[in-house]
Amino acid sequence: MSQVDTVRCWRCAHLHQPLLFCPVCQAIQLLPPQVDYFSVLGIPHSPVVDEAELTRRYYDLSRRLHPDLYQTGTAEEKEASLKNTALLNRAYRTLRDLVQRGQYWLELHGERLGRDNNQVPPELAALVFEVQEKLAEVREARAAGKAAEVQTELMQTRADLNDQMARLRTALAENLAQWERGRDRGGTASLLSALKNLLSEIAYLRTLLRDVEKESDIQWNA
C-alpha cells in the first residue's frame, strides 16, 4: 500500500506532510485516498496505539471536519469536508480494532491474507478436526430428536473457541508490541511472517465460531 510523503495546500501552496488541516493557514485539506490512516488521525506511525488519544483525536477532528461548518465555504472546502470525514471514519474504525489494525499494518508492509483464506492453518488443524466432529455429532443428534443431550457439549465447544480466540488476540497484541520495541532478533521479515500467521489463524477461528454459533442458535430455537 503506497503512502504519501507531502501534499500542497490549495490555499497558501505550503508543502507539508499529509494532514487534515494546513499547518500554516489552517485550511482544510483534501487528502489523497492512499494516505495512511496514522497520518489522517495525526498519531505516531506505529501498530501500537494509545486508544484514549486515538478516540480524542477522532472526535476532535470529526467536529472540525463537520460539513455544517463549510456550508458557505469554497468548493474545495466542501469537497474536503465530505471526503475527509469518510476517510477519517475508515481510519478510526480500522485503528481502534486490534485485528483490523494488524491487517492494515500487514498491508502497509506489502502483504495481505489470501482472498478466501480457506486453507486450514497448521496450528489449528487438530482443533478444526475436533470441532467439525463435534458439529457432525450435534447435527446427527438433532436429526434423531436428541438435541438437548448435546447442548452442554456445544456450549463447551463454543467456550473453548472463545478462549482460543482470546489467546490469539493476546499473541497478536504482543506481535504488534514487538514492532514498536524493535526487539525481535529475526527482524521485520520474522515479525511479518508471524503477524500474517496469527491473522490467518484468527480469520479461520472466526469461521469456526460462526459455524458453532449457527448450530447453537438452531439448538436454542429447536
C-alpha positions in Angstrom: 0.0 0.0 0.0 1.5 3.3 -1.1 2.0 6.2 1.2 2.1 9.9 0.5 5.1 12.0 1.7 3.8 15.5 1.1 0.8 17.5 -0.1 0.5 21.1 -1.2 -2.1 23.4 0.4 -4.7 24.5 -2.1 -4.9 27.9 -0.4 -1.4 29.0 0.6 0.6 26.5 -1.5 2.6 25.4 1.5 4.1 21.9 1.1 3.6 19.8 4.1 3.1 16.3 5.5 -0.4 14.8 4.8 -2.6 16.5 7.4 -6.3 17.3 7.5 -5.5 21.0 8.1 -2.7 23.0 6.7 -0.2 23.8 9.5 0.4 27.3 8.1 -3.1 28.7 7.1 -5.3 26.0 8.8 -7.2 25.5 5.6 -8.9 22.1 5.4 -7.0 19.8 3.1 -8.3 17.3 0.6 -6.1 14.3 1.3 -5.5 11.7 -1.4 -7.3 8.4 -0.7 -4.0 6.4 -0.4 -2.7 8.5 2.6 -2.0 6.2 5.6 -4.5 6.2 8.4 -2.0 7.2 11.0 -1.4 10.5 9.2 -5.1 11.0 8.8 -5.5 10.9 12.6 -2.2 12.7 13.3 -0.9 9.9 15.5 2.5 8.2 15.5 3.0 5.7 12.7 3.0 2.6 14.9 1.0 -0.6 15.3 0.6 0.2 19.0 -1.9 3.0 19.6 -3.0 4.9 22.6 -6.7 4.2 22.4 -7.7 7.1 24.6 -5.6 9.5 22.4 -7.0 7.9 19.3 -10.6 8.5 20.3 -9.8 12.0 21.5 -8.2 12.8 18.1 -11.1 11.3 16.2 -13.8 13.3 17.9 -11.8 16.5 17.8 -11.2 16.1 14.0 -14.8 15.0 13.4 -16.0 18.2 14.9 -13.6 20.3 12.8 -14.5 18.5 9.6 -18.2 18.6 10.0 -19.9 19.6 6.7 -22.1 22.1 8.5 -19.0 24.3 9.2 -18.4 24.6 5.4 -21.9 25.2 4.0 -20.8 28.7 2.9 -17.2 27.7 2.1 -15.4 27.2 -1.2 -15.9 24.2 -3.4 -12.5 22.9 -2.2 -13.6 23.1 1.4 -16.9 21.4 0.9 -15.3 18.6 -1.0 -12.6 18.2 1.5 -15.1 18.1 4.4 -17.2 15.4 2.9 -14.4 13.1 1.6 -12.1 13.6 4.6 -15.0 12.8 7.0 -15.4 9.4 5.3 -11.7 8.9 5.3 -11.4 9.7 9.0 -14.2 7.3 9.9 -12.5 4.5 8.0 -9.2 5.3 9.7 -10.7 5.3 13.1 -12.7 2.1 12.6 -9.5 0.3 11.4 -7.1 1.5 14.0 -9.3 1.1 17.1 -9.8 -2.6 16.4 -6.8 -4.8 17.2 -7.4 -7.3 14.4 -8.2 -4.7 11.7 -5.1 -2.7 12.8 -3.0 -5.8 12.4 -4.4 -6.5 9.0 -3.8 -2.9 8.0 -0.2 -3.0 9.3 0.3 -6.2 7.2 -1.0 -4.4 4.1 1.3 -1.4 4.7 4.2 -3.8 4.5 3.1 -5.2 1.2 1.4 -8.4 2.5 -2.3 -9.4 2.9 -4.2 -12.5 3.7 -5.5 -14.7 0.9 -8.7 -13.6 -0.7 -10.7 -16.5 0.7 -8.2 -17.7 3.4 -9.7 -21.3 3.1 -6.5 -23.2 3.9 -6.5 -24.5 7.5 -3.6 -23.1 9.4 -1.4 -26.0 10.6 -1.6 -24.7 14.2 -5.3 -25.1 14.2 -5.6 -28.4 12.3 -6.3 -30.6 15.4 -8.8 -28.1 16.8 -10.6 -27.8 13.4 -10.9 -31.6 13.2 -12.3 -31.8 16.7 -14.8 -29.0 16.2 -16.0 -30.4 12.9 -16.5 -33.8 14.5 -18.5 -32.2 17.3 -20.7 -30.3 14.9 -21.4 -33.5 13.0 -22.5 -35.2 16.2 -24.7 -32.2 17.0 -26.4 -32.4 13.6 -27.0 -36.2 14.0 -28.4 -35.7 17.5 -30.7 -33.1 16.3 -31.9 -35.2 13.4 -32.6 -38.0 15.9 -34.5 -35.7 18.2 -31.9 -35.7 20.9 -30.6 -32.1 20.6 -30.9 -31.5 24.4 -28.3 -34.2 25.0 -25.5 -32.4 23.2 -26.4 -28.8 24.2 -23.9 -28.7 27.1 -21.1 -30.1 24.9 -21.9 -27.5 22.2 -21.7 -24.7 24.8 -18.3 -26.0 26.0 -17.0 -26.1 22.4 -18.1 -22.5 22.0 -16.4 -21.5 25.2 -13.2 -23.3 24.2 -13.1 -21.5 20.8 -13.6 -18.1 22.6 -10.7 -19.0 24.9 -8.5 -19.8 21.9 -9.5 -16.5 20.3 -8.5 -14.6 23.4 -5.1 -16.3 23.4 -4.6 -15.4 19.7 -5.6 -11.8 20.3 -3.1 -11.7 23.1 -0.4 -13.1 20.8 -1.4 -10.5 18.2 -1.0 -7.7 20.6 2.4 -8.9 21.6 3.5 -9.2 18.0 2.5 -5.6 17.4 4.3 -4.5 20.5 7.4 -6.1 19.2 7.3 -3.9 16.1 7.1 -1.0 18.5 10.0 -2.1 20.6 12.1 -3.4 17.8 13.3 -6.4 19.9 12.7 -9.3 17.5 16.0 -10.9 16.6 14.6 -12.2 13.3 13.9 -8.6 12.1 11.0 -7.3 10.2 10.6 -10.5 8.0 10.2 -12.7 11.1 7.6 -10.3 12.6 5.8 -10.0 9.4 5.6 -13.8 8.9 4.3 -14.2 12.5 1.8 -11.5 12.0 0.4 -13.0 8.9 0.1 -16.4 10.5 -1.7 -15.0 13.6 -4.1 -13.1 11.4 -4.8 -16.2 9.3 -5.5 -18.2 12.5 -7.8 -15.6 13.8 -9.7 -15.4 10.5 -10.2 -19.2 10.4 -11.1 -19.4 14.0 -13.8 -16.7 13.4 -15.2 -19.0 10.7 -15.3 -21.9 13.2 -17.0 -19.7 15.7 -19.7 -18.7 13.2 -20.3 -22.3 12.4 -20.7 -23.2 16.1 -22.8 -20.2 16.9 -25.1 -21.0 13.9 -25.6 -24.5 15.3 -26.1 -23.1 18.8 -28.9 -20.8 17.5 -30.6 -23.8 15.9 -30.3 -25.7 19.1 -31.8 -22.9 21.3 -34.6 -22.3 18.8 -35.4 -26.0 18.3 
